[in-house]
């Protein structure tokens, strides 16, 4: 159950007003507190403490309240009955929304013919966790990996292959799509094509111009270019999926990007021209989105460039149109770098003025950068921008080193699960909009606010429950402060999931997991369970608490896309 909501609603109904509940820093004062008397005092014409004294008897009439007391200038502390806490915690933790929506989630945004890099880490992890949260609440979600598969990068890769293998028939204008070509591309070699072509183009204007011509022909349906593109697209998608599996991200509902969106460009252009929104600017076709009240630069939205080629802007708008007619979403949410904020503001405005999609149904959740210990963007040992596989490998190495230092021996799957928890938890525990420091050595610690600590706690609980045998059914018993605090923490799960969704704050899930683990470990140390001198009824009660704590922690871990190993 959502304990906070249940208690809040009951108190509001009892007092006939709306009050805010807070959780005291010191649980000894109570399970909840409210400033209701202080808020109501002015309109009632009374001193807050005097009014609080009048409110107390009403609160103690509620069947879940064990005690209510006044503190300070008029705060009211509320202590819940042990039986109520026990019975509430025994109920399944299954948060559900009262207003389910259909939501399109755009994250990942991987690029064809490029390996996934550090810039894709946060969009993947945060987007996937938010997707899991939304689904748990009962929302219908569609996850879109809007792949970069249409613009200049594709042309540069094709141009580079032509430079390396000019004898291939793909580059002829009369290429027959039924032609069988004996040409294979090695995945690791494919990763070198774009950076090499991009660097070469900067120093060679003719190559740059040729790539622009290829882009226009490719987008017009050049058969040879498309056949070559299809060949390296498959290789690239396989590489993407391998990394997605390593990150334990839910499979995308759609791996469709700019090329798919381009199918709808004609339909969108008709809408834009019908509303007379497209104008010419220096040979390009643009849409003015600046408003009279704008106090910052707001460039026009580019529909086609000066060569008449489709743009990132045009395919993004076409993608919105595609999603509207495909999924009919109530909301479309993008997870990208904060620096793309201007682009999405333009996109949302164009969608609004064209009537394609409501401005107020869009969201852009921008994330900060991942930096090394020096505060600069994280790079690999050779000084290059880190790839996702590089990061995962570096953390695997750090976990192996820690395990070796401890004298333990763990299998590769367990090492991988620990490394995964280190990478993902370290990302999720930070506000998505903030930058953070990434250090493989520190994030792999088995202590403190780290992923391995979260997994270790789950493994410890599983170990206790596996060793328990011949345990009688648990009944409500007097609970001590450690047991009580853990049960209250468990009962905060549903509120946390709702709050994480409502605030678009995945860090709430990660930090709840840490706080819950702190409560679990305090309970574990101070409340013996399987020791011989523990009475049977107490053992049964504590195993009951351990079971629902394990189940709640497991759900929280799953929301983060982590895997609980068998041992650590």
Beta strands, then each sheet from edge to edge (+ up, - down):
strand 1: 21-22
strand 2: 32-34
strand 3: 65-71
strand 4: 75-80
strand 5: 102-106
strand 6: 140-144
strand 7: 278-281
strand 8: 284-287
strand 9: 301-304
strand 10: 331-337
strand 11: 362-367
strand 12: 370-371
strand 13: 436-437
sheet 1: 1+ 2- 4+ 3-
sheet 2: 6+ 5+ 10+ 11+
sheet 3: 7+ 8- 9+
sheet 4: 12+ 13+
end
